[in-house]
Amino acid sequence: MAKTVAPLTDTQIKKAKPKEKDYKLFDGGGLYLLVTKAGGKHWKLKYRFGGKEKLLSLGSYPAVSLKEAREARERNRTLIAHGSDPNAKKKEEKDDDIGGVTFKEVALHRLETIRDDISESHYKRTLRGFVNDTFPYIGDKDINSITPKDIIALLNKMMERGVRNATEKVYQQASKTFKYAVARGIADRNPCADIEISEIVGSTSKEHYPTIVDDMGIRTLLQNIKDYGGDPSVINALLWLAYTAVRPSNARLALWEDIDFVNRQWIIPAKKMKTKDEFIVPLSDYHLELLEDFKIYSSNSPYIFPSSKSNTTPLSDGALLGAIRRMGYTTKEFTPHGFRAMFSTIAHEKSGFAYDVVETQLAHSVGNSVSQAYNRSKYLDERRKLMEWWSSYLNDLQS
């Protein structure tokens, strides 16, 4: 007797959290949701054709809703019943059929095509911008009917909320969507090309993250972190940022499986890096001591810095920023990203290590594409010494 599968619910899907390994949530009829350890939720359809078991990707949640996934399941089961292989059909239509000509359909299709080339956080951030700010205004419009006035209207609505950076990002993603459509003969032109975004959001000058670079200020900051009475994961994550100078998102999403204790390295996967390249952080003796302490508080979580709400989810960005604010530092004095600026300033001025070594440790691009790949390998020994120097520098300030 076949096993009965209880259908999924939207609430069940929304509450599904990443675990140490990928896992599946079944809806029946071969349809299931693959929840990855990185936090992605991908619809899959398992079916048999020609005596072989096959798998078809149906897109990612929430871009593809539960209802839409079920509709896709039924369409593909009909294809199979009529002797067509869904994967073969999908391959034939890949370059020609994007499932419609509305802006929303084009935007979601483009986002899925680049899914493997961007980080999960970038994907979610872009999708959130579409769902919250773009689709309500132009999502259901025929992509060829959208005018510059339509784009300007939605951008002005966002600026009324004072979300300048988000407005720029929505404009950029909308423009990329139109360019994608034009390149495939779906749209005639890109209406964003007629818009000078600075006329809407105002001109900008590059702002540097506020930081602290004097010895007394750094000593006080580190002591404030250690004395902070909040979540131990927050304290540990802030200390890790101070001693590694990585981006806050890399610290928050750090997994124990990414730590190579034998070779004393933290290997950050490419999908989590802004540069889209795997990055190696050499670990000093003190880094390893910190990690041993962190193990006490991680409660067998796959994350080094788990959320206090669930050890299967990482800390939120707001948790780190909130802690800094509660310590008394304003937005103009310090932010979690400020540890990178602190390291950069002091290492360039005091460490004696070459410019390229320091910049490579910050995961900044150095030289041309060939030398960048070369430097990433070449400077590993130098960067290990640099991180030993930085750990000693911070520890000496507190002694």
Number of C-alpha atoms within 10 A of each C-alpha: 3 4 6 7 11 10 12 15 11 12 8 10 17 11 8 15 17 20 18 16 10 14 16 15 19 18 18 17 15 15 25 22 25 19 23 17 18 20 17 19 26 19 25 21 24 15 20 13 14 10 7 7 9 14 14 19 14 20 22 20 19 18 21 17 15 18 11 14 22 20 12 16 23 14 12 20 20 13 14 16 10 9 11 15 19 22 15 11 12 13 10 11 12 12 9 11 13 18 12 13 18 20 25 23 20 22 24 19 20 17 19 15 11 11 15 11 12 17 20 16 16 14 17 15 13 16 20 15 18 22 14 10 19 22 18 12 14 20 19 13 15 16 26 18 13 19 15 13 13 14 20 18 12 19 23 14 13 20 17 9 9 12 13 15 12 17 22 18 14 22 21 13 18 21 18 16 24 25 20 18 23 15 12 14 11 20 21 15 17 22 21 23 12 10 16 11 17 10 8 15 18 9 8 7 5 5 6 9 17 17 21 20 15 10 13 11 12 19 17 13 18 19 12 15 19 14 11 16 12 12 14 19 22 26 21 22 23 25 18 21 21 23 25 23 25 19 18 23 19 15 22 26 20 24 22 19 13 16 20 13 13 6 9 17 19 20 17 20 16 15 18 21 18 16 14 13 15 15 20 20 21 23 23 23 12 15 21 15 10 15 16 11 12 19 15 10 16 20 15 14 20 23 25 28 31 28 21 15 9 12 19 18 22 24 24 17 12 9 16 20 19 15 21 23 15 11 14 11 15 12 12 9 14 19 21 23 21 22 28 20 18 19 23 18 16 15 22 16 11 9 14 10 16 13 13 19 22 23 16 19 25 19 22 13 16 18 12 9 10 9 13 17 14 13 17 21 12 13 17 17 11 16 24 18 16 22 24 18 16 21 19 16 17 16 14 10 13 14 6
